[in-house]
Amino acid sequence: MPSVQLNPYFGKRGQLFPPLPEIESPVIRLQVFTHRSFYARPIHVFEDTPDDPSPDNERLEHLGDTVLGLAITTLLTEKYPFLRVGPATKVRAMMVANSNLAEISVKYKLPEHLRLHPAQAITLKASPNIQADVFESYVGGVYLDQGVQAVQAWVNKLFAPYAASAYEIARQQHSLLPLPPSAHLLAKGVTTGIFCNPSYSISSPPPHPEPRDLANMPTIGHLALFNQQIQRTNRQVEWIYSDGTEVMVADDDDANTNAATAADDGDSGSVATSDSDGKSSDTMSESDLLKGRTLDGAPAFKKRKSAYTAVALPREVLTKGSKATPVWYVKVMVDGEYYGRGRGISKKAARNEAAKEGLKALGIEVCYVRRRSRPVIFSADLG
């Protein structure tokens, strides 16, 4: 994943930055700071001979990388015991990014002790990759010299502020407020809450609080029920995806104005369409949408100027994702008519939210009840 700038807090003057643990073994310490350029041995050797092992720090770097990953995973498990595996992996990746390890290495002045080839010394000492490598090598040296407990104690103090900063960034990336209800549902007096109208409830809601972000919202039930209803009535459904970069158009009457604005501003984006099975197909460019063309060159239905011509999302709720955590928007069309929209951190999650609106447009309400400690989904005809 791309490097993310973290802001660890070690006190106003950095007084909380932990001291560097000493490596007592002179042999290990010497190897920790020996770069491979110092001896300039061949690098394409499969294995060293027992009587002449390589004296550089590459093996310690390899060992330190693994030990550091274990120590940070242990730290995250203790500090955030309920963090799911996916977000925990992203938090750890942000923490051990080369930029952070190089920053720590420079603070400890580790590159200054490197033994390098004289012709490359200045360049290598200034390289962030070499700075990060010598830090991992030092971690491996501490592990061999004092054991895993010494490494864990050091890592807990050193990386706790990095963990807090990375955790906040990951949480912000995953926290998406639900979209406002579509106008065609509001006109019918239908809301889009997770739980159904109380008059249709057959028991109390689940004890868990209502999710505040799409990352925790249910991704099953609505989509399956929506597909069943569509297949039962033999209707055609189309899912139109977007990553949130396309131009937002309030309605068809304003489409030309907004399209011209997009052309002037140089906005670009792409929208992927999918068939009734929800499988993603090719990608169509924003220019094709603005010209009213579909993938096969045919005119787009309803003079579609953008993926969300009929959706009209406010700018403040249009969240763009990142490479680490994408945000998908989807609009569901049934027989060429707009039925609902959704947003999620995956295409499936976005389809499920759009299907929830689609079900209500079809006159079907979905409820969650508790039965034998498990949620049950049923439908009730609103018509």
C-alpha positions in Angstrom: 0.0 0.0 0.0 1.2 3.6 -0.5 3.0 5.2 2.3 0.9 7.3 4.7 2.2 10.1 6.7 1.8 9.3 10.4 2.0 11.8 13.3 3.2 10.0 16.4 3.2 12.0 19.6 6.2 11.5 21.9 5.6 14.5 24.1 6.2 18.2 23.4 10.0 17.7 23.3 10.1 14.1 22.3 10.9 13.1 25.9 8.7 9.9 25.5 10.8 8.6 22.7 12.3 5.4 24.2 16.1 4.9 24.4 17.8 2.4 22.0 18.4 -1.0 23.7 22.1 -1.9 23.8 23.4 -5.0 21.9 26.0 -6.5 24.3 27.6 -8.9 21.9 30.3 -7.1 19.9 30.1 -9.7 17.1 26.4 -9.1 16.6 26.7 -5.4 16.9 29.5 -5.3 14.3 27.4 -7.4 11.8 24.3 -5.1 12.4 26.2 -2.1 11.0 28.0 -3.9 8.1 26.5 -3.2 4.7 27.1 -5.7 1.9 29.0 -3.0 0.0 31.7 -3.0 2.6 33.0 -6.5 1.6 31.5 -6.4 -1.9 30.8 -10.1 -2.0 29.0 -11.7 -5.0 25.2 -11.4 -4.5 24.2 -14.4 -6.7 25.5 -17.1 -4.3 22.8 -19.6 -3.3 24.4 -20.5 0.1 27.5 -19.6 2.1 30.0 -22.2 3.2 29.9 -23.1 6.9 33.5 -21.9 7.4 32.9 -18.5 5.6 29.4 -17.1 6.3 28.6 -13.7 4.9 29.6 -11.0 7.4 27.1 -8.3 6.3 23.7 -7.5 7.9 21.3 -8.8 5.3 20.4 -11.9 7.2 19.9 -9.8 10.4 17.7 -7.4 8.3 15.6 -10.4 7.1 15.3 -11.7 10.6 14.5 -8.3 12.0 11.7 -7.7 9.5 9.9 -10.8 10.6 10.5 -10.2 14.4 9.3 -6.6 14.0 6.1 -7.7 12.2 5.4 -10.2 15.0 6.0 -7.6 17.7 3.8 -5.0 16.1 1.0 -7.5 15.5 1.2 -8.4 19.2 1.1 -4.7 20.1 -2.0 -4.2 18.0 -3.7 -7.3 19.4 -3.2 -6.0 23.0 -4.0 -2.3 22.2 -7.0 -2.9 19.9 -8.2 -6.4 20.8 -11.5 -6.1 18.7 -9.9 -4.7 15.6 -10.7 -6.9 12.6 -8.0 -8.6 10.6 -8.3 -6.4 7.4 -8.1 -3.1 9.2 -5.3 -4.4 11.5 -3.3 -5.4 8.5 -3.6 -1.9 7.0 -2.7 -0.3 10.4 0.4 -2.5 10.6 1.4 -1.8 7.0 1.2 2.0 7.7 3.3 1.6 10.8 6.2 -0.4 9.2 6.3 1.7 6.1 9.9 2.5 5.0 9.4 6.2 5.6 8.6 5.5 9.3 11.4 3.0 9.8 13.9 5.4 8.2 12.6 8.3 10.4 13.2 6.1 13.5 16.6 5.0 12.3 17.7 8.6 11.8 16.5 9.6 15.3 18.6 6.8 16.8 21.5 7.9 14.5 21.9 4.3 13.3 23.0 5.2 9.7 26.0 7.1 11.2 27.5 3.8 12.4 27.1 1.9 9.1 30.3 0.4 7.6 30.0 1.0 3.8 32.1 1.1 0.7 33.9 4.5 0.7 32.7 5.3 -2.8 29.1 4.8 -1.9 29.0 5.9 1.7 27.4 9.4 1.3 24.7 8.1 -1.1 23.8 5.0 0.9 23.6 6.8 4.3 21.2 9.3 2.8 18.9 6.6 1.3 15.6 6.0 3.2 15.7 2.3 2.2 19.2 1.8 3.7 18.1 3.7 6.8 15.1 1.5 7.2 17.2 -1.6 6.5 19.7 -0.9 9.2 16.8 -0.4 11.7 15.4 -3.8 10.8 18.9 -5.2 11.1 19.2 -3.7 14.6 15.9 -5.3 15.6 17.2 -8.6 14.5 20.4 -8.0 16.5 18.5 -7.2 19.7 16.4 -10.4 19.1 19.5 -12.6 18.8 21.3 -10.8 21.7 18.4 -10.5 24.3 15.4 -12.4 23.0 11.9 -11.7 21.8 10.8 -10.2 25.2 13.3 -7.4 25.0 12.2 -6.6 21.4 8.5 -6.6 22.4 9.2 -4.2 25.4 11.1 -1.8 23.1 8.5 -2.0 20.3 5.6 -1.4 22.6 7.1 1.9 23.8 8.4 2.9 20.4 5.5 2.1 18.1 2.5 2.8 20.4 2.2 6.4 19.2 2.6 5.2 15.5 -0.2 2.6 16.2 -2.5 5.3 17.6 -1.9 7.6 14.5 -2.4 4.7 12.0 -5.5 3.5 13.8 -7.2 6.9 13.5 -6.3 7.1 9.8 -7.7 3.6 9.1 -10.8 4.3 11.1 -11.5 7.5 9.1 -10.9 5.6 5.8 -13.5 3.0 6.9 -16.1 5.4 8.4 -18.7 6.4 5.8 -22.0 8.0 6.8 -25.0 6.4 5.1 -26.3 8.2 2.0 -29.4 10.4 2.4 -32.6 8.7 1.1 -33.5 9.1 -2.6 -36.0 11.7 -3.6 -38.4 9.2 -5.1 -38.6 7.3 -1.8 -39.1 10.5 0.2 -41.9 11.5 -2.1 -43.7 8.3 -1.1 -43.0 8.9 2.6 -40.6 5.9 2.8 -37.4 6.2 4.8 -34.3 4.1 4.5 -33.4 3.1 8.0 -31.8 -0.3 8.7 -34.8 -1.5 10.7 -38.3 -1.6 9.3 -41.4 0.3 10.3 -42.3 -0.6 14.0 -45.7 -1.8 12.9 -44.1 -4.7 11.1 -41.7 -5.7 13.8 -42.4 -9.1 15.3 -39.8 -8.7 18.1 -37.4 -6.1 19.6 -34.4 -5.0 17.5 -31.1 -6.7 18.0 -29.2 -5.5 21.1 -26.4 -4.2 19.0 -26.5 -0.5 18.3 -27.4 0.7 14.8 -24.2 0.8 12.6 -22.8 4.3 12.1 -20.7 3.4 9.1 -21.1 1.3 6.0 -18.1 -0.9 6.9 -20.2 -2.6 9.6 -23.6 -2.6 7.8 -25.1 -6.0 6.8 -24.0 -7.1 3.3 -26.5 -10.0 3.0 -30.2 -10.3 2.7 -31.4 -7.2 0.8 -29.4 -8.1 -2.4 -30.6 -11.7 -2.4 -34.2 -10.7 -1.8 -34.0 -8.0 -4.4 -32.6 -10.4 -7.0 -35.4 -12.9 -6.2 -38.1 -10.3 -6.7 -36.5 -9.2 -10.0 -36.3 -12.7 -11.3 -39.8 -13.6 -10.2 -41.2 -10.7 -12.3 -38.8 -11.3 -15.2 -37.5 -7.8 -15.2 -34.1 -6.4 -16.4 -31.8 -4.9 -13.8 -28.6 -2.9 -14.4 -26.0 -1.9 -11.8 -24.0 1.2 -12.6 -20.8 1.7 -10.6 -18.7 4.7 -9.8 -15.7 5.5 -7.7 -17.1 9.0 -6.8 -14.9 10.9 -9.3 -17.6 11.7 -11.9 -19.5 14.9 -12.2 -22.7 15.1 -10.0 -25.7 16.3 -12.0 -28.9 17.3 -10.2 -31.3 16.2 -12.9 -31.6 15.8 -16.7 -32.5 19.4 -17.2 -29.3 20.5 -15.6 -27.2 17.9 -17.3 -25.8 20.0 -20.1 -24.8 22.8 -17.7 -22.9 20.4 -15.4 -21.4 18.5 -18.3 -20.0 21.8 -19.7 -18.6 22.6 -16.2 -16.9 19.3 -16.1 -15.3 19.8 -19.4 -14.0 23.2 -18.4 -12.7 21.9 -15.1 -11.0 18.9 -16.7 -12.8 16.4 -14.3 -12.4 12.8 -15.3 -13.6 9.5 -14.0 -14.8 6.1 -15.0 -17.9 4.1 -14.5 -18.2 0.4 -14.7 -21.5 -1.3 -15.6 -22.6 -4.8 -14.7 -25.2 -7.2 -15.9 -28.2 -8.6 -13.9 -25.9 -11.0 -12.1 -23.9 -8.2 -10.7 -20.6 -9.1 -12.4 -18.5 -6.2 -13.4 -17.8 -5.7 -17.1 -15.7 -3.3 -19.1 -15.2 0.3 -18.0 -16.7 3.3 -19.9 -15.1 6.7 -19.7 -16.6 9.9 -18.4 -16.5 11.3 -21.9 -18.7 8.5 -23.2 -21.2 9.1 -20.5 -21.3 12.9 -21.2 -21.9 12.1 -24.8 -24.8 9.8 -23.9 -23.2 6.5 -25.1 -23.1 3.1 -23.5 -20.4 0.5 -23.9 -21.8 -0.9 -27.2 -22.1 2.7 -28.6 -25.9 2.8 -28.2 -27.6 5.9 -26.8 -27.7 5.8 -23.0 -31.1 5.5 -21.4 -32.8 8.7 -20.2 -30.1 10.8 -21.8 -27.7 9.8 -19.0 -24.9 12.4 -18.7 -23.2 10.9 -15.7 -23.5 7.8 -13.5 -25.6 9.7 -11.0 -27.7 11.9 -13.3 -30.9 10.8 -11.5 -29.3 10.6 -8.0 -28.2 14.1 -7.3 -25.8 13.5 -4.3 -24.7 16.6 -2.4 -21.0 17.3 -2.5 -20.6 16.9 1.2 -21.6 13.2 1.1 -19.5 12.4 -2.0 -16.6 10.6 -0.4 -13.6 9.5 -2.6 -11.8 6.4 -1.5 -8.1 5.6 -1.6 -6.1 2.7 -3.0 -6.1 1.1 0.4 -9.8 1.6 1.1 -11.8 2.2 -2.1 -15.3 3.7 -1.9 -17.9 2.4 -4.4 -21.1 4.1 -5.5 -23.8 2.2 -7.4 -27.1 3.0 -9.0 -29.6 0.3 -9.7 -31.9 0.6 -12.7 -34.9 -1.7 -13.3 -36.2 -1.8 -16.9 -34.4 1.5 -17.5 -36.0 3.2 -14.5 -34.0 4.4 -11.4 -34.8 2.4 -8.3 -32.1 3.2 -5.8 -28.5 4.0 -4.9 -25.9 2.8 -2.5 -22.4 3.3 -1.3 -19.9 1.0 0.4 -16.2 0.0 0.7 -16.9 -2.9 -1.7 -19.1 -3.3 -4.7 -21.1 -6.0 -2.9 -21.8 -3.7 0.1 -22.8 -0.8 -2.2 -25.1 -3.2 -4.2 -26.7 -4.3 -1.0 -27.5 -0.8 0.1 -28.9 0.1 -3.3 -31.0 -3.1 -3.2 -32.5 -2.0 0.1 -33.8 1.1 -1.6 -34.8 -0.9 -4.6 -36.9 -3.2 -2.4 -38.7 -0.3 -0.9 -39.4 1.1 -4.3 -40.9 -2.3 -5.1 -43.1 -2.0 -2.0 -41.2 -4.5 0.1 -39.9 -3.7 3.6 -37.2 -5.7 5.3 -37.0 -6.3 9.0 -34.4 -7.7 11.4 -35.7 -9.7 14.3 -34.1 -11.8 16.9 -34.7 -15.6 16.8 -32.5 -17.9 18.7 -29.9 -15.2 19.0 -29.6 -14.9 15.2 -31.0 -12.1 13.0 -33.8 -13.1 10.6 -34.8 -11.1 7.6 -38.4 -11.1 6.3 -40.4 -8.9 4.0 -43.7 -7.2 4.4 -45.7 -5.7 1.6 -46.0 -1.9 2.0 -48.6 -1.6 -0.6 
